[in-house]
């Protein structure tokens, strides 16, 4: 075996090498740098001791104490279902719905997150699925696929947070985002036909309402005009009555071939209606 070189005083370098290795070991196992977005859990012989915040920290050397560092500020995302899986849920009006959504969360209490639950990430997924199924069961299909999505997302977030707080999971739910709501693949064609029929029905309802509004407006206008005529009639009944008579006779007799004359200078045998029909029309653009 080759011998280690000796120091000038004739002693061995082995103690010095052991001291250097021990110093390096102590430095790496006792001094810890925690990043701003991280926190550390200190365990003494496997039992929780304390939580380290960001910065430099000192602990006892391994194996007496160990430090587990975890990012607690970054947002974690759980996409449900994973991959191409299909999650069918039942709505309040007994319709099946294929729904995909995203859960955003982070760690608010590292001690609880590390020691309270055996698999906290899996627990978050299971709680999210239970909360989503319960929220979807409270609404009908149209709300789930349309205007009610925002309220569903808020309900799921609130339910998840209450359950996870009861579990003392140390998890904070930042939000739930519904990405897609579709009917099951096997009934998508029939579902499209139903949607088309509903849209046609809504179009007919809109047209009927528009016609009813026009009719109501016209009736209101006629009522207003009648009120104005009545006011004039109250001021001058005879004049108003005569004017209404003349207007009515003009409207009725304008569709006949009769000519009514009050002058005595016109002979009664003149064929005035025939002359009126045979009178040539003026040329376009002529004077």
C-alpha positions in Angstrom: 0.0 0.0 0.0 1.4 3.4 -0.9 2.1 5.6 2.1 0.7 9.1 2.4 3.3 11.9 2.2 4.3 13.2 5.6 4.3 16.8 6.8 7.6 18.6 7.3 7.5 17.8 11.0 7.3 14.1 10.1 3.6 13.7 11.2 0.9 12.2 8.9 -1.5 14.2 6.7 -4.3 11.8 7.6 -5.7 13.8 10.6 -5.7 16.9 8.5 -7.6 15.2 5.7 -10.1 13.8 8.1 -10.6 17.3 9.7 -11.1 18.9 6.2 -13.7 16.2 5.3 -15.5 16.7 8.6 -15.6 20.5 8.1 -17.1 20.1 4.6 -19.6 17.6 6.0 -20.6 20.0 8.8 -20.8 22.9 6.5 -23.1 21.2 4.0 -25.3 19.5 6.6 -25.6 22.4 9.1 -25.8 25.5 6.9 -28.8 25.9 4.7 -29.8 28.6 2.2 -33.6 29.0 1.7 -34.8 30.8 -1.4 -37.4 33.6 -1.1 -40.1 31.3 -2.6 -39.2 28.4 -0.4 -39.6 27.2 3.2 -37.8 24.3 5.0 -39.0 21.7 7.4 -36.5 20.7 10.1 -36.9 17.2 11.5 -34.9 15.7 14.5 -34.5 12.0 14.1 -37.6 12.0 11.8 -39.8 14.1 14.0 -40.9 17.7 13.2 -38.8 20.3 14.9 -39.4 23.7 13.2 -40.1 25.5 10.0 -37.4 27.6 8.3 -38.2 30.8 6.4 -36.2 32.2 3.5 -32.6 33.2 4.2 -29.7 31.4 5.8 -30.3 28.9 8.7 -28.2 26.7 10.9 -29.2 23.2 12.1 -27.6 20.3 13.7 -25.7 18.0 11.3 -27.1 15.0 9.6 -28.2 12.4 10.8 -29.4 14.3 13.9 -31.4 16.8 11.9 -32.5 17.0 8.3 -34.0 19.8 6.3 -36.6 19.3 3.5 -37.0 22.4 1.3 -40.3 23.0 -0.6 -41.5 25.8 -3.0 -44.6 27.2 -1.2 -45.4 30.2 -3.4 -45.5 28.9 -7.0 -49.0 28.0 -8.3 -49.5 24.3 -8.9 -51.9 23.0 -11.5 -54.0 19.9 -11.6 -55.7 19.1 -14.9 -58.7 16.9 -14.5 -59.1 14.4 -16.2 -55.5 13.6 -17.1 -54.6 13.0 -20.8 -57.5 11.8 -23.0 -59.6 10.4 -20.2 -63.3 11.2 -20.0 -65.1 12.3 -16.9 -68.9 12.2 -17.3 -71.0 14.1 -14.7 -74.7 14.2 -14.1 -76.5 17.6 -14.2 -79.5 18.6 -12.1 -81.9 17.9 -15.0 -80.5 14.3 -15.5 -78.2 15.0 -18.4 -74.7 13.7 -18.8 -71.9 16.1 -19.4 -68.2 15.6 -20.4 -66.2 18.2 -18.5 -62.6 19.1 -18.2 -61.2 21.7 -15.7 -58.0 23.0 -14.1 -57.4 23.5 -10.4 -54.8 26.1 -9.3 -53.4 25.8 -5.8 -50.4 26.4 -3.6 -49.1 25.6 -0.1 -50.1 27.9 2.7 -48.9 25.8 5.7 -45.9 23.6 5.0 -46.1 21.8 8.3 -49.6 20.6 7.7 -48.9 19.9 4.0 -45.9 17.7 5.0 -47.3 15.7 7.9 -51.1 15.9 8.0 -52.0 14.0 4.8 -50.2 10.9 3.3 -50.7 12.1 -0.3 -51.7 15.7 -0.3 -51.5 16.1 -4.1 -53.8 13.2 -4.7 -56.2 14.5 -2.0 -56.5 17.8 -3.8 -57.5 15.9 -7.0 -60.1 13.8 -5.2 -61.6 16.7 -3.4 -61.8 18.7 -6.6 -63.7 15.9 -8.4 -66.1 15.5 -5.5 -66.8 19.3 -5.3 -67.2 19.5 -9.1 -69.7 16.7 -9.2 -71.7 18.2 -6.4 -71.8 21.7 -8.1 -72.8 20.2 -11.5 -75.6 18.3 -9.9 -77.1 21.6 -8.7 -77.5 23.2 -12.1 -79.2 22.2 -15.4 -77.4 21.4 -18.6 -77.8 24.9 -20.2 -76.3 26.7 -17.2 -73.4 24.2 -17.0 -72.5 24.8 -20.7 -73.3 28.5 -20.7 -74.0 31.4 -18.3 -73.6 29.4 -15.1 -70.0 28.4 -15.6 -68.5 31.2 -13.5 -70.8 30.5 -10.6 -69.9 26.8 -10.8 -66.2 27.6 -10.7 -66.7 29.7 -7.6 -68.8 27.1 -5.9 -66.2 24.4 -6.5 -63.4 26.6 -5.2 -65.3 27.4 -2.0 -66.3 23.7 -1.4 -62.7 22.5 -1.9 -61.3 25.1 0.5 -63.8 24.2 3.2 -63.0 20.4 2.9 -59.2 20.9 2.7 -59.3 23.2 5.7 -61.3 20.6 7.6 -58.5 18.1 6.7 -55.9 20.6 7.9 -54.1 20.0 4.6 -52.2 23.3 4.5 -53.4 23.9 0.9 -54.9 27.1 -0.5 -57.1 26.9 -3.6 -56.4 29.8 -5.9 -59.0 29.1 -8.5 -60.9 26.6 -10.7 -61.1 27.0 -14.5 -63.6 25.0 -16.5 -61.9 24.4 -19.9 -64.5 22.4 -21.8 -68.1 21.3 -21.4 -69.4 18.9 -24.1 -72.0 16.2 -24.3 -70.8 12.6 -24.3 -69.2 11.5 -27.6 -71.9 8.9 -28.4 -74.8 11.4 -28.2 -73.0 14.5 -29.6 -75.0 14.4 -33.0 -78.4 14.2 -31.2 -77.3 16.9 -28.8 -76.5 19.2 -31.7 -79.9 18.6 -33.2 -81.5 19.5 -29.9 -79.5 22.7 -29.6 -80.4 23.7 -33.2 -84.1 23.1 -32.4 -83.8 25.2 -29.2 -82.2 28.0 -31.2 -84.9 27.9 -33.8 -87.6 28.0 -31.1 -85.8 31.0 -29.4 -85.7 32.8 -32.8 -89.4 32.3 -33.2 -90.0 33.6 -29.7 -87.9 36.7 -30.4 -89.8 37.4 -33.7 -93.1 37.0 -31.9 -92.0 39.4 -29.2 -90.8 41.9 -31.7 -94.1 41.8 -33.6 -96.0 42.2 -30.3 -93.9 45.2 -29.4 -94.5 46.8 -32.8 -98.3 46.1 -32.5 -98.3 47.6 -29.0 -96.4 50.7 -30.2 -98.8 51.1 -33.1 -101.8 50.8 -30.8 -100.2 53.3 -28.5 -99.7 55.7 -31.4 -103.3 55.4 -32.5 -104.5 55.9 -29.0 -102.4 59.1 -28.7 -103.8 60.3 -32.0 -107.3 59.6 -30.9 -106.7 61.5 -27.7 -105.6 64.5 -29.7 -108.7 64.4 -32.0 -110.9 64.1 -28.9 -109.3 67.2 -27.4 -110.0 69.1 -30.6 -113.5 67.7 -30.6 -114.1 69.0 -27.1 -112.9 72.5 -28.2 -115.0 72.6 -31.4 -117.3 69.6 -31.8 -119.1 70.7 -34.9 -116.0 71.7 -36.9 -114.2 68.5 -35.8 -117.2 66.3 -36.7 -117.4 67.9 -40.2 -113.7 67.5 -40.8 -113.8 63.8 -39.8 -116.8 63.3 -42.1 -115.0 64.9 -45.1 -111.8 62.8 -44.4 -113.9 59.6 -44.2 -115.8 60.3 -47.4 -112.6 61.2 -49.2 -111.0 57.9 -48.2 -114.1 55.8 -49.1 -115.0 57.6 -52.4 -111.4 57.7 -53.7 -111.7 54.0 -54.6 -114.8 54.5 -56.8 -115.5 55.9 -60.3 -117.9 58.5 -59.1 -117.2 62.3 -59.3 -119.0 64.4 -56.9 -119.6 68.1 -58.0 -121.3 70.9 -56.2 -121.2 73.4 -59.0 -124.3 74.1 -61.2 -122.1 75.1 -64.2 -121.2 71.5 -65.1 -123.6 69.4 -67.2 -124.5 66.2 -65.5 -124.3 64.0 -68.6 -120.5 64.6 -69.1 -118.7 61.2 -68.7 -116.2 62.6 -66.2 -115.1 59.2 -64.8 -114.3 57.9 -68.3 -112.5 61.1 -69.3 -110.4 60.8 -66.1 -109.4 57.2 -67.0 -108.6 58.0 -70.6 -106.7 61.2 -69.9 -103.0 60.6 -71.1 -100.4 60.6 -68.3 -97.6 63.2 -68.6 -94.3 61.8 -69.9 -91.6 61.2 -67.4 -89.5 64.3 -66.9 -92.0 66.5 -68.9 -93.4 69.9 -67.7 
